[in-house]
Amino acid sequence: MSETLLVTGASRGIGLATVHRFFYEANAVSDIVMVARASEDFDAAVSELRADSPHGTTIHQMACDMADREAVRAMAAEAFVLTGSIDLLVNNAGFTAPAPIHEIEWDDFERTIAVNLYAPFTLVQELLHLGNTFRFVLNVASTAGITGRAGWLTYSSSKAAVIAMSTVMKEELAIYGTRVACISPGRCATALRKQLAPDEDPSTIMQPEDVAEVVAMLASDSGRFVDSQNLVVRL
């Protein structure tokens, strides 16, 4: 039976690496919905995939600002109508504007919470309201949500909330046969990490492809045997 995968934040980093992981290997995924803000990088990533589909996987591109709740709801409805079912969902999109507490702009705090917390909640809830039944939902949190760090107040707070939300989702969605997992990547060479640690050498830390391997494992049948409320993924 064919499946549809939807990945947010799919234009780069862990999101794009996850798309590549499912796209280039033989599996049950026949359709991949890539969601990200409109950008040249996003267009280029989609074009590259569509130019060479070794397993005939269809790529659907959807531009969406995940901070805009109504846009997220509309995107969810469009994806559901287009594919008929979202079987695998990877809530990966993230935002941060690191600053010490006395310099945090309220608009940045609101956007961080909107993208990192409200968007995955809204996407899951909206698809449930539409009658969608997931096989697997993965929420990407962060080790920063486990141990808060100076200068990362907004990001750490949002990711701590994602971890807690995932625990509840896991319990509530079990009645539909849905598996819910949450991962907290440590230092990973993404554009988001570059904002948090601009002086860090990206070659010395975990790569997005490493995290994508863990995502694929959790989504597989073997993932049923990994019983964790929040799986830490780090080098």
N, C-alpha and C positions, 0 to 999 in steps of 0.2 A: 504494500500500500504506500503510495507516494505521500510526502509530507511537505508542508510549507514552513519555512524558517523566516522570522522577522527579526532584524537586528537594528537597534538604534545606535546612533553615533557610528555609522558604518562607513564613513568616508576616510577614516584613518585609524591608526592605533589598534587597540584590542578589537574594536568593532570590525574593521576591515580584515584583520588577521583571522577573525572568526569566520567571516564570509568566505575567505580564501580556503580555510580548512574544510568547510563543508562543500564548497564549489568544486574543488579539484580532486576530491576523493569520491569513489563510488559509494553511494549510500541511498537512503530512501528519499532524500530531499530533492524534489523536482522543481520547486520554486523558492526563490530567495527574495524577500522584500528588504531592500536597503533603505534605511531612513537616516537622513542627516540634513543639516542646514544647506541651502543651496551654495555651491562654491565650485570653482574650477577644479579643485582637487576631487570633489565628489563626482563631477562629470567625467573626469579622466579615469577614475577608478572603475566606474560603471562601464565606460567604453572599452577598457582593457578586458574586463570579464566577458562582455558580450562578444568580443572579437574572437574569443577562443573558449568555447564551452565543451570540454572533453566528454561530458556525460549528458549533454543536452539540457542542462539546468537553465531555467528561465530566470532572468534578473529583472526585478521590478524596482524602479527608482522612485522614491517619494521624498520630496523636499519638505522639511517641516522644522519649525523652530520649537523645540521641546519645552521652552519656557512659556509658550502660548497654549493654555489649556484647551481652548476651543479648537485650535489647529490640531492638537494631538487627538482630540475626539473625532474630528473630521478625517484625519489620516487613518485612524483605526477603522472607521466605517468604510472608507475607500478600500483599504487593504482586505477587509473581510469580504466585501462584495466582489472584489477582483479575484481573490483566490478561493473563496468558499470556506476556508478554515485556516487559522494560524495555529499550527501544531506545536511549533517550537518558538519560544520568545526569549530573546536575549536583551534585557534592559541594560544597555551599556553606556548610553549618552551621559556625559558629565560636563560640569562647568565649575570653575573656581576663579576667584579673584583674591589671592592671598594678601592679607594685611593684618597688622596688629589691631587689637580690639578698638583702640581709640581712633583708628583711621578707616575702619570699615564703613563703606557707603551702604546705606540701606537698600538701594536698588540692586547692588551686587549681592547682598545677603538674600534678598527675595528671589533673584534669578538663580542663585545657587540651589536654594530649596526647591524652586519650581522645576528646574531641569533634573536634579539628582533624586528628588523624592516625589513631588507631585506628578511628574510625567510618567514614571513607571506605574504608580498607582492608577492614574487616569487611564493609561493604555490597557492595563489588565481589567479594570472595572468596566470600561466601555466595551471591550470585546466580550466580556461575560454578559453584559446587558444585550448584546447582539445575538447571543446564543452560541458563542464560540466555546469550544471545550479544548483546552490545551492538553498536550501530552506532557510538556515540560516547560517550566518557566525558570529562567536564571536571572537573578538580580546581581549586578556588579557593584559591590560596596568598595571598601578600602581598609587597609590596616589603620589608616588615619581615623577610621570610625571606631576602632577598638581602643586606641590610645591617642587622645587628643594631643595636638602639637602646637606650640606657640606660632602664631602667624597664620594658622590654618583653621581658625575657629569656625568659619562658615562651612568649609568643606568637611571638617571632622564631624560637625553637628549633623550635617545632611546624611553622611554615610553611616553614622551611628543609627539614625532613624531608618535607613534602608535595611540594616541588619535586623532591627526589631520588626519592621514591617514584613520581612521575608519569613520570619518565624511564624507570624500569624497567618500569612498566605499559605504556608506549608500545611498548617493544620486545617484551615478552612477549605482549601481547594482539593484536599485529599478525597472528599466525597465524590468528586468528578473523576477520580483516577489520575489527577494531575500531580506530577512531582515538581516540587519547588526547591530550588537550591540557591544559596547565596555564596558568593566568593569574595574574599577580600585580598586583592593583589597587593603585594608590597611594592617596592621600588621597581617601576617598569618604564622602559624607554618610550614614552608617549609624549605627545605635544602638551598634554595636561601636566605631566610630570615636569616638563621643562619650565612651566610657569611656577611650579612649587619649588623647584630646585634648579635654578637657571645655570648654576656653575658646575653641575654634576656631569661627569663624562658618561653619556648614554651607553657606551660600549661595555661598561663595567657592571651593568645591572641587567635584570631580567628583560626579555624582549616580548613584544606583543604576541608573537607566534607561540611562545611558551605558555602563555595564558590561554590562547586559543586551543591548545592541545588539551588542557584541563577542561575547558568548556565542552569540547567534543566528547571527552570521556564521560563527563557527568550526564550528557544528553543521551549517551548510548545505554544499552541494556545493562552494562556493567555498572553504570552510575547508580543503579538501584541499591547497590550494596555499600554506597558511601553515605552513611547516616551522619550528617553534620548540619548543625544550625547555621554555621558560618565557616566555610572552608578557607583557611589562609593559604595563599599561593605566593610564594616568594623564593628567591634564590638563596 
